[in-house]
Amino acid sequence: MTKRKWLLVALVLFGVTLLLTLERERIFPAQDRSWQTIQERGVWRVGLDPSFPPFESLDANGNPIGYDVDLAQEIAAAWGVQAEIVTIGFDSLLDALQAGQIDSVVSALPYDQRLTKDVAYSMPYFEAGIRLVVRTDSTLSSVEQLTNQKVAVEWGSMGDMIGRRLQREQAALQLAPYSTPQEAVEALINDQTIDALLVDQVTVRTAQGNGAPIQAVGPALESNPYVIAMPHAAVTLQEKVASTLRTLQETGVMTKIESQWFDHSK
Amino acid sequence: MLAILAIGGTWLFVRYRQPSVALGPQRTVQTINPKLGIHTRLTDEVEPWKIKRSLEMVREMGAPWIVEYFPWAYVEAKPGRFDWTHSDLVIDHANRQGLTVIARLGFVPEWARPKETSPLYLDEAHFEDFGQYAAAFATRYAGKVNYMILGNEPNLSLEWGYQPVDPSKYVALLRVVYPLVKAVDPTMQILAGALAPTLAPPGDAAGINDLVYLQSMYDLGAAAYFDILAIHAYGWYSEPDEPADPDVVNFRRAELLRAMMVANGDEEKTAMITEGGWNDHPRWTRAVRPGQRIAYTLRAYEVARQEWPWVTAVCFWAFRFPWDAKSYQDYFTFVDTEFEPKPIYQEVQRYTQGDIEDTSSQSVP
């Protein structure tokens, strides 16, 4: 062979080696037995931190309760297994998942793009981000209409940060800070000089559930979707979670769970 | 073939070179509180414009002081071969913004510790090597950096490289490093301590109570080997006027450390708070509401200004991270990773510009 051909062969070999190195996991996926193991033991081990009602907390007897507990049990029931709730501190949940101590995390866990290299996420099941909220009789429907409006926020919160951003970027709106999100909700309901509120969706749903005549309008201004986390290699488990979540949404079970934990006034 | 290599090389150079960023004109910090500072976190910030922007925003917030970390392992990855590129960048930009740098040194290179150990593991065999790094640092930045912290939270096993915590070894470290630095720059002010506030009971493998540890340092003769005491003053869930109590971790725990300095004949020395503050994570048990965090922070800066003549700088943790930690740590920051100021940044800025006269109120403005 000529020198040029040798060089060509070397380049091709280098390219193939590089491709195999970079795409090793995609070309030769690791054998994963997560799904079979869950089936064999009849238990889906779910990690959560029971310190965030109404998503997860402990009842008077120390048993985990909440939206996420019910969601995990519904998913497990659809698979014909039991959901075993393992309580773990929030900052240790993903470590426990990667260490194999649990099969999944269902704990009002916000999606984090940066961690997608470490864990696999399900589709979102709850959008907890910052919303523009108005009274149910208000004609306001978007942030573009906030010029010269008075907007309640929890002082220092993400809603406050977005309000200040809106002030810088476009609207001559006035911010009215309150010590807690609940006080900001009360102000929107009872103080007619307050036109709108910037607050997270969990606060909105909690207030609505207690009968507050308020509604969120427009999309989330800062998205914060809650997702289920699973190991990367657990491909079958990921598929089963995705299909079961879709089924629970289509059959109204997700709506029922949300209502169960938020709509106390009904 | 040569043409292909030339094109590829040019592409790589253009793609990966870091464009230099002009230092800009000399600036000064406008503030009503000359003690106000912040711990920046530029160690892993690789883009020069982000380093400059961070330090500009610190100045614009009205903070004349920063604490910044200069890891030994990054600068001297191989023995005797120093790479000061990143340190130069941080210090030159900080100086140009009118900021006073308190340099925190630590993080042991692989060559100076046994295999499989943490980068925080430093044994006595390498105290001299660490001292040589500190001396090289002092030499290079003579006239630019006048304050240097040796070590970080040595009363925690985690921060002591998972070795059993031992005040005598930390004092031995000070005894070796202090004279090496003073020999090259007698004006360099050496900070020691930087103890983690902890109520660890006797025998706890995780660490030693900071009050117990500091007294041990004095008993072992540490006073001769530091110039300023570095204090970590976290408030956790307590407001800044909660009285100091040996059984409580709160902001005024700093007063107990000060009392210990006085009791040990060290009252002529001053102290600097090189970490501290409050956190507003919605789910962390040691966090407060965002509004409380703002109110407590402003009040704490004012406490140091008005009530603590023995404190010369208060540098809270932390200005900004290069990327989200996606944990409670993100809720210590004043600016997000995209440089968007959090409300606490803007409220501190209002305070330093004299727009908030009364910080005693702990409710909304």
Interface residues (C-beta under 8 A of the other chain):
Chain A: L7 D49 S51 F52 F90 D91 P110 D112 R114 L115 E154 W155 G156 S157 D160 M161 R164 R165 P177 Y178 S179 T180
Chain B: M1 D280 P282 R283 W284 T285 R289 P290 G291 Q292 R293 I294 W323 D324 K326 S327 Y328 E340 P341 K342 P343 I344 Q346 E347 S363 V364 P365
